[in-house]
Amino acid sequence: MGSCVESIEYPELLDIGLRYFRGINYRGIGSAEFKLDEKDNILKLIELNPRLWQQNILSTICGMNFPMVQYLDLTGEQPQSVNGFKKNIKWLNIYMDFQSFWHYRRGKKLTSLEWIKSLKGVKVLSDFAWDDIKPFLHEFQYGLLLFKLPLFMILGSKRKLMALKRP
């Protein structure tokens, strides 16, 4: 699962995905996940999820509101055609991304500066919205989690850190 996801244009992937969905006569919301195989530089299908995904708000911000399209389709209304989207918009789950950064940093595969640069362009946060701030406050334990951050760096995993917050 991605911790920092960016909207990009990838025509080859679009063609493969559409061919796949049409080939199995799929209808409805679906997320086909592909990975570029570094050995042969070929896109490989990982899985098809017939549901909305955690980063769904990213597509909405980019101009493709999939839940609304599905709702309109299911109620017999005609969804408005969308032929493009905003590119280079990022969605971020800061907790997962920091954990990934820490893992790659310890393995000398990512520097702190590279990680900070990767956050440039973030427009959507997984757990933060000005009109509904409580999920963010709850996730951060109203600020208490920040005090435990040094322990996370020593212990090395969010699971161990979460064990610290249990009563």
N, C-alpha and C positions, 0 to 999 in steps of 0.2 A: 504494500500500500504506500502510496506517495505521501511524503510529508511536506514537500514544496512542489506544487504542480503548476505548470505554465501552459497557457493556451498558445499553440503554435500552428502553423500551416504545414501540413505534411501530405501532399496530394497522393503519394503512393499508398500511404496508410489508409486514407479515405477510400481509395479505389478497392483495396483489399477488404476493408471492413464492409463496404456496401455489397461487394460481390458475395461475401460470406453470408450476410443477413438475407440477401435475396435468394441465395442458393439453398437456404434451409427454410425459405418462405416465412421468415420471422416478421412479426408485426408487434409493435409496441416499443416501450422503452427498453433499451438494452445497452450494456457497456461491454464491448469486446476489447479485451486487454491483450496487447501484443508486446513482445519484447524483441529488441534487435539483438540477434545472436552475433556476438563479437567474432566467433570462429569463421562464419561464412557470410556475415553481413546481410543476413536474410531475416525479415520480420517473421516471428513465430507466434502463433496464437497460444495464449496462456489459458484464458477462460472467457466464457460469456456469462455476464450477470444480468438476469432479466429483471432489473430493479434500478431504482435511483442509487446513487453512490454518495459517499461521504463528501466529496468535493463538488456536489451538484450546484451549489451556489455560484461556482466559478462560471459554469456555462450560462447561468442566468445573467450574471454581470456582463458576460461577453455578448449577450443579445440572443441567446437561445434558451428560452424558458421551457425546458422539457416537461416539468409537471403540468404547466398550463397547456402545452400542446396535447399531452395525453388526456387531460380533463376535457378539452374541447372535442377531441376525437371520440372519446367515450360517450359524450353527451350529444353526439351527432352534429356538432358544429364544425365548421371548416377552420382549422388553424391557419393563421397567416403564414405564408411561405417565407422562409428565411434563407437567404443565399450567401450570407457572409457572417463574420463574427469579429469581435475585437481580438487582436492578437497581442501576445506578450504581456498578458495579465496573469499575475501569480496569486495562487491560493496557498496559504501556509498554516500548518499545524505546528506551532512553535515548540510544543512539548516533544512531539515525535522528531521534529527536525533537529532540535538540540541534542536529543539522544543519538540520532544518526551522525550528526557532526562529531560528537564526542567519540563515538566508535571509530569513525574514519580518521579522526585526528590522532587517536592512540595508535592506529595502524599506519600512521604517516602517509595516508592517502589524501588528506585534505588539511590545508592550513587554516588557521583562524581567519586570516584575511580573505582567503578564497570563499569560506563559508559566509562571511559578512557580505562580500560582493554578490553572492548568490541570492541574498535577500532583497537586492535592489529590484524595485518594480512590484513588490508585494502590494496588492490592492485589497485582498480579502483574507481575513483570518478565520480559522475554523471555529473558534469559540467566542468571537467578539462581534458585537453589533451595538451601535450606539442606542438603538431603540429597544434592545433587550440585553442589558449588560450582566444580568444575574448569572447566566451560564459561565461567563468568563470569571466572574468573582468567585463562583463556587469551585471552578477548576483550579484556580490559584489559591483556594482556601482563604479567600479574602486577604491575600498577601503573605500568609504564613509559609506557603511553599517556597517563597523566595529565600527565607531564612534557612531552609533545608538544602538549598542548591549546593553549597559546599560539600554536604554529605553525599549528594548524588555524584559529584565529581570524584569523590573518594571511593564510593561503593560501586559506581559504574553502571547502574541500571535503574530505570524508572520503577520496575517492579520492586526492587529493594527499597527504593525511596517511598513508594506507595505503602509498603509495609510499615514504614515509620509513622504514617498518618493514621493508621488504625488505632482505635482506643485500647 
